[in-house]
């Protein structure tokens, strides 16, 4: 885990469509960053400026950003799968 500028988080907060019926919501509460799908919510921690990991489950998230630093999509690495999710808001 590394320390990153917390202003970077603002460009990642939002909702991302994993599947037609599955939304991953990325949120911030104070200095903590979370990813939630359905009722499951997990804190995620930075490995780099765009790479995050979860301690509770074996998952990593990589944010794909535009020229302004706002995430247009993310890639969720979970259980050996690589799932791309487009930002919906």
Legacy VTK file of the C-alpha trace (Angstrom):
# vtk DataFile Version 3.0
C-alpha trace
ASCII
DATASET POLYDATA
POINTS 89 float
0.000 0.000 0.000
1.226 3.481 -0.866
0.057 7.003 -0.135
-1.454 8.898 -3.050
-2.931 12.359 -3.417
-6.507 11.984 -2.187
-7.680 14.371 -4.943
-7.090 11.534 -7.408
-9.963 9.654 -5.752
-12.437 12.257 -6.958
-11.860 11.208 -10.572
-12.610 7.573 -9.739
-15.820 7.959 -7.702
-18.866 6.805 -9.618
-20.843 3.850 -10.891
-19.491 1.318 -13.380
-21.471 -1.331 -15.296
-19.811 -4.765 -15.020
-22.689 -6.673 -16.668
-26.180 -5.650 -17.746
-27.459 -6.417 -14.238
-24.324 -5.701 -12.183
-23.107 -2.265 -11.079
-19.885 -1.581 -9.162
-20.047 1.630 -7.150
-16.815 3.324 -6.109
-17.114 5.747 -3.193
-15.076 7.676 -0.690
-15.742 8.245 3.000
-13.183 10.580 4.498
-9.770 9.133 3.716
-11.184 5.659 2.955
-12.063 4.356 -0.509
-14.662 1.613 -1.122
-16.026 -0.556 -3.928
-19.544 -1.957 -3.603
-21.474 -4.446 -5.704
-24.957 -5.248 -4.443
-24.819 -5.636 -0.658
-21.081 -6.405 -0.627
-18.867 -3.419 0.201
-15.095 -3.600 0.529
-12.415 -1.068 1.330
-9.816 -0.764 -1.412
-6.234 0.428 -1.009
-3.846 2.071 -3.499
-0.936 0.181 -5.052
-0.294 2.984 -7.532
-2.073 6.064 -8.812
-4.606 3.970 -10.776
-4.211 0.520 -9.207
-6.054 -0.582 -6.070
-6.447 -3.835 -4.173
-8.809 -5.310 -1.629
-7.590 -7.030 1.533
-10.865 -8.881 2.250
-11.018 -10.709 -1.105
-8.454 -11.387 -3.817
-9.407 -8.489 -6.092
-7.644 -5.630 -7.821
-9.068 -2.616 -9.659
-7.286 -0.621 -12.329
-8.879 2.683 -13.335
-8.602 3.741 -16.994
-8.560 7.540 -17.042
-9.046 10.235 -19.652
-6.745 13.214 -20.182
-8.352 15.059 -17.253
-7.726 12.245 -14.763
-11.377 11.140 -14.676
-11.952 7.393 -14.932
-13.850 6.410 -18.073
-13.784 2.729 -17.115
-12.139 0.253 -14.794
-10.846 -3.282 -14.959
-11.732 -5.609 -12.095
-9.388 -8.559 -11.571
-11.280 -11.132 -9.486
-10.773 -14.897 -9.112
-8.589 -15.106 -12.200
-11.083 -13.163 -14.324
-10.548 -9.778 -15.927
-13.772 -7.767 -16.245
-13.973 -4.316 -17.840
-16.657 -1.946 -16.575
-17.660 1.290 -18.305
-18.498 4.325 -16.209
-22.217 5.147 -16.242
-22.091 8.341 -14.136
LINES 1 90
89 0 1 2 3 4 5 6 7 8 9 10 11 12 13 14 15 16 17 18 19 20 21 22 23 24 25 26 27 28 29 30 31 32 33 34 35 36 37 38 39 40 41 42 43 44 45 46 47 48 49 50 51 52 53 54 55 56 57 58 59 60 61 62 63 64 65 66 67 68 69 70 71 72 73 74 75 76 77 78 79 80 81 82 83 84 85 86 87 88
